[in-house]
Amino acid sequence: MPPRPGPEARDTGTGNSSGQGREPAPSDVSRGAGRRRARPSAGGRSADVGPYGVEDHADDALAVLDALGINAVHVAGGSIGGAIAIALAARAPARVRGIAMFGSALSLGLTTDAIEDMATDVHAAGVREFFRRQARTVIAPRSAPWIADHLVDLAEGPPRSPRDPGLVAAVLRDGLATDVSHHVDRVRCPVLVGVGDHDPTCPPTEAARLAEAFHVEPVILPDTGHLPMLERPELVSKHLRSHFAAVAGGHGRGHRSVFRRC
């Protein structure tokens, strides 16, 4: 299939560490020179899997673009999805026209022990109970209660094939250890940084640090927590349309060739 001439919008997912966008296939998945394999647990579900780092997600995204013959894209991502967008833009600058991130950070600054404690808790409590405890704390006080319930359902997976705690723990370990600071200088496209004013995971202070790295001002979303795509979809859509329209018109904010060393 010949490459499509125009850019398309691609969403890297909410990246909320539940792994909902990235359940491994039964067969091997090509990844550069190597291959990723999911090994079934005693119950027949994926257990010892991975890796699930940002670079691996970026590898997957590039493989999908190549397979579909898509030449250029706009990328939008939430939470770790924003870090994946940065890695993708840094590694394939000619193919990424613009990126938009919501509730994202360069890194979370968590210790190895803190991350391991969370992974252990997933095994001890189970996927549903672990995310049930977290769900209400990551959305804004005024957000609809169904959003927390929906997050739990997404994290657990379909009723007939719930996600194995080993899978979710693996995603947590790799995702929470993310640090994309080293990619910043290689991003050449316009950048949008959005954050909820009630985001406890990647708060406005982290968004400000992320935005500063790209020489832009963060967009603060009112009455919004860590899941703006669910809490305020109309506002997210508004900012996405505005940002990518500006990119298409050559007026995108934070274009590296314009702002980097002025």
Salt bridges, closest charged atoms under 4 A:
GLU8 OE2 - ARG4 NH1 2.80
GLU8 OE1 - ARG10 NH2 2.95
GLU23 OE1 - ARG163 NE 2.72
ASP28 OD2 - ARG37 NH2 3.02
ASP48 OD2 - ARG39 NH2 2.39
GLU55 OE1 - ARG91 NH1 3.08
GLU55 OE2 - HIS182 NE2 3.84
GLU55 OE2 - HIS183 NE2 2.73
ASP56 OD1 - ARG31 NH1 2.99
ASP59 OD2 - ARG31 NH1 3.96
ASP59 OD1 - ARG91 NH2 2.30
ASP60 OD2 - ARG22 NH2 2.78
ASP60 OD1 - ARG36 NH2 2.66
ASP66 OD1 - ARG95 NH1 2.72
GLU116 OE2 - ARG173 NH2 2.94
ASP121 OD1 - ARG133 NH1 3.19
GLU129 OE2 - ARG132 NH2 2.77
GLU129 OE2 - ARG133 NE 3.32
ASP153 OD1 - ARG128 NH1 3.12
GLU156 OE1 - ARG128 NH1 2.68
ASP185 OD1 - ARG260 NH2 2.66
ASP197 OD1 - HIS198 ND1 2.83
ASP199 OD2 - HIS226 ND1 2.89
GLU206 OE1 - ARG209 NH2 3.39
ASP223 OD2 - ARG142 NH1 3.75
GLU234 OE2 - ARG232 NE 2.87
